[in-house]
Structure formats: C-alpha cells, structure tokens
Amino acid sequence: MGIAVVALTRDGGILAQRLAAVLDDARVHGLSGRVGDADETFTDAAGHLRALFRGGETIVGVCATGILIRALAPALSDKADEPAVVAVAPDGSSIVPLLGGHRGANALARGIADALGGHPAVTTASDTALGVALDDPPPGWHIANPQTVKPLVAEALAGRNPALVIEAGEPDWLAALPLDRDGEWMVRVSDRKITPNPRELVLNPPTLAVGVGCERGCSADELVGLVRDTLDEAGLAPESVAGIFSIDVKADEPAVHAVAEDLGVSARFMSADSLEAETPRLANPSEIVFREVGAHGVAEAAALAAAGPRSNLVVPKRKSARATCAVARGPRVEAAKTGTPRGSLTVIGTGPGDPDYRIPATDGALARATDVVGYGPYLDLLEPLPREKTRHDFDLGAEEDRCRRALDLAAQGKSVVLVSSGDPGVFAMATLVFELLDREARPEWQRIAVAVEPGVSAMQLAAARAGAPLGHDFCAISLSDLLTTRQTVIARLKAAAQADFVVALYNPASRTRRGLLETARDLLLQHRPADTPVVVARNLARAGESVEVVSLADLRLERIDMLTMVIVGNSQSRVLAHGGHIRTYTPRGYAAKQTRRKTG
C-alpha cells in the first residue's frame, strides 16, 4: 500500500505536493475545485477518507485533526488492523500520529517533521516514557509473544524495569530501554525456538541465513519440508530467518521461491564467484559441485556469505533426495544488501491515456518497479513517477531496443515495468517480449519473472463511447503493412468481410500510408450494406477527443490518421438516436429469442 496525502484547501495542496516529493510511494489526493495538480480528486472528503482507511492505505491528512477524527470514527474497529493516520497542520508546524502509531504512524510523523522542520506530537506511552516502542520493532525483528508487551510496559512505567538477556543479534534499538539486572520481568533477544514464561518478552532478531540448493524441478514440498525440519531439529526460530539464499542459476527455481514465501522472507541469489570465496569456511566442500556450478558449495556457502564475515555455520549441509540446506548465524543478516533478487519484468498498458482508464494492477506494478521503460510520451502519461524510479526513454520505432533494455535490466535483478499504450497484448509490446525470449533463449533472460497486466484498448474505449458495436462476434486487424505484408492484410480483410465480423481497424492510416484503408472500405462494402455504421474515434481520452458514427459508404479518409480508431459494424449493426447522441450497437439475437418464446 502507498501513502495518500490528502489536502482540502489550496494551501494544503501546496504542502501536500512537498510531502509527496519526499515520501516514498505517495500520491496527492485533493478536494475537487480547491486543490490543483492532484493525482486523484474527490468531492466527498469524509467518504473518501473512510474508503482509503478501509482499504488499508496510509493517510497523511493536511488538515485539522478534528476533520480526520470525525471522518474516520465510524470506520474504527480493531486497532491491530488499522493503517497509519497522521495529521499535518497546513503550515507544517505540527505533525500528529492519530492512529496506527506502532504500525508506522510514529515513524512517519518523525520523518515528516524532519522534512518540514515541524514538531512530531508522539503520545504513545512506550515511546515517550521508555524511549522505545517495544511493540514496533525494526524491520526483520519479530515479537514471539506480543500479548506480553502491554503488561511489561505497564510494569516499566510503574518503575519496575525489566532485565535484558541477549542470546543473539545486536539489539541497538533497545539502547534507551530502562533496565534492571534483577528485574522480575525480562526481555529476551533470541533466535532459538523457545516457550516464554509469563513474565518474559521474547524478541526474535534477524540473525539466521538459510542457504539452499536443489536439482532442477525439485518439488516445493520437498524443499520447504527440508528447511522446516532443519530449523525445527536445530531448535531455531523460523521468525529469525532473514532470507533464503542460493546461487544465481536457481533464480527461476519455483521451489526456492516457495521456501521464501513459506517463511515470509525474500529470496536472494549470488554469483558462483561470491560463493566460491566462502570455500575455506565450508564444512562440506565438494569437487563435484564445483565442476557443476563453479563453487565448492551452494547451501553452506550461500548461508555464510549472506550472514557475513562474523557468521558461523550453526547447521551444516543437510540433504533430502533432491535438495540441500544449511543455516548460518550472524550478528545481523540484511537480506536486501546480499546478492540480488530474482528480476522481474511486467508489461503494462496505460490504457487510452487518461489515468481514469488505467487499471489498479497497472498502478501496483508501477509502485513496485525500480525501473520504467518506454516511449517517452507514453511515460509522460504516468507522471509524476515516484522519484526513486529510474526512467528509460526511447524514441518512436525503437520497440525492440525498449524490450531488450527492459529484459537486460530485469536480468540484473531489477523490478522493471515496460510501458505500452492501450493494452500491451493488442498490437503492442507484450508480443515482442515473448518473441525475443523465444527467439534468443539467453540464459539470463530465462531466469526473470515475466508478467503482463492488461490495459483498456483503443477499440474498447471507442466502442464504449459510441454504444456497443462490439456486442457480437468481432475481430481486430492492423492496417499497417510495415511488419505484415499487404497481401496478408488484404486476405484477412476479405475473410472478415465474408464472415460478417464487426471489424476494429488499428493503425488505419499515416501520412504516407493510406491506400489500405480505402481498400478495406471497398472490400467491406462488397459484403455489407452501404449504411453499415462506422465508429470513427480520434484522440480517445485525450485533449481534442472526437467520436462520430458515419455510414460505411460515407467514410471519408482525409480525417483519419494514426490517432484514429475505426470500428466497422456488421450487416446487423444498428444506429439509434438517444439523449442527443447517435449510438450504434450490434444485436446478439435477444429480439429473435423473445419472438420465438411468444410464438412457441
């Protein structure tokens, strides 16, 4: 989930833009008619705030606290599930975490205060009195028995401080916690699997690195079972596992990712050279493994490399029929700084251009991306991109160069989005991505994860604007003969005309390529009436949009260009006047069905 910076006034909108520029994954939500340049607008402030809250979105309200309290009060239920809500005074002087203090609101308030030079009004007891939020540990840490936090804090606030026992890790974040060596209560930092006593709070630090190896096609159940059994038999807490680590040639191995998902951590991958550097520390070096992958060990070496130079092997290599695993312990395992993740490429469609026609899955892919690749004007449609995204612009016509750049970036472990207009799978970039993967079969490309998120195509929006011309069987044909021969295009037009398909014509004409549109019109006129309705839609969802319905015989070519979508109805398509507009639709046969019922 991202951060919704909500503004209700013009001045609030100015401050909201400042905040969105410094907060990760933040978008400005502005009250319509009052806030300009917002990413999203709304008319019902209270309803919009409640919808964001119920959707789990972090809210930064640039407004009075009372507005947020009154708006969100009806939506409050379980505090364990509520997102962070922070109120920011319109002049930036005070920043108040209202809800979800230990779900990120306190930290967010402090970050905003640093950016604006304001005062973070943090009021939670453990933060103010103890100097540390025991129920909000740093990323990677886990509370084994969270129900103990509240009574332990209450005791500490009453002056009965706990003792601290450190069995693993480096809990620097607890430095401000008031302690009593002989305290009746205890905070234990341990990566062992233990059952706490009633007066003991157990914190699991991120100290364990699990290295794995497996044969190609090893089942997920086998590898997950091996890792779980290994941790259990060693008495180690799964919650202290900071990540799953392996050699880079296993980046596309489903079983490795299944283990990471099972433990709720990331999977990271290392080169053979980095694993080979750990050979002096291996308990079970293997010449056979070296001949196969270029390193004397995978599971042990990956675990040790991830856990760092001060680590030790707490579980040497264990084997199942087709897999191996090992566990190393270090003072602090930072998975995000070790190796690389499996790279991913998501091909998305911007839709026709207006953000209102972009599906949420597209925005989700953009939010996760490190790099965004595409034709410059298409990328402009996505602005403002969060500042941490790297933008890779290409000129028109450089389609293969775009795809190669996207694939190469993903092969480096990056999360890449390749941008198409409309739907990426309809006369667009997704096909070329898969063609390159099939044609070249480069090993580094084969390891990345590839996904396609659809967009609203030009024919869909043109049809919706005009009524429902695609209501029965239809096809789409591109009239561009740059990549397809003219003879093939004509053959497809003839087949569509003879089969009485509704025909959506993409790329109907350019300045130098106009003959095929005239040919298409004449071919279709041979098989359907002259008054067949034709939708001519130009600049869809952009400035200067125009949509008209004309007859096939009256289709004029001079106004049609590459920004135009043409949909030719079939012999059954009809036109009607409704609400001051001319609409067209293609019946599916319901009228005939009703007639049969009445006469049957």
Buried (B, 14 or more C-beta within 10 A) or exposed (E): EBBBBBBBBEBBBBBBBBBBEEBEBBBBBBBEEBBEEBBBBBEEBBEBBBBBBEEEBBBBBBBBBEBBBEBBEEBEEEEEEBBBBBBBBBEBEBBBBBBBBBBBBBBBBBBBBEBBEBBBBBEBEBBEEBEBBBBBBEEBBBBBBEEBBEEBBEBBBEEEBBBBEBEBBEBEBBEEBBEBEEBEBBBBBBBBBBEBEEBBBBBBBBBBBBBBBBEEEBBBEBBBBBBBEBBEEBEBBBBBBBBBBBBBBBBBBEBBBBBBBBBEBBBBBBBBEBBBBBBEBBEBBBEEBBEEBBBBBBBBBBBBBBBBEEBEBBBBBBEBEBBBBBBBBBEBBBBEEBBBBBBBBBBBBBBBBBBEBBBEBBBBBBBEBBBBBBBEEBBBBBEEBBEEBEBBBBEEEEBEEBBBBBBBBBBEBBBBBBBBBBBBBBBBBBBBBBEBBEEEEBEBBEBBBBEBBBBBBBBBBBBBBBBBBBBBEBEBBBBBBEEEEEEEBBEBBBEBBEEBBBBBBBBBBEEEBBEBBEBBBEBBBEBBBEBBBBBBBBBBBEEEBEBEBBBBEEBEEEEBBEBBBBBBBBEBBBBEEEEEEBBBBBBEEEEEEEEEEEEE
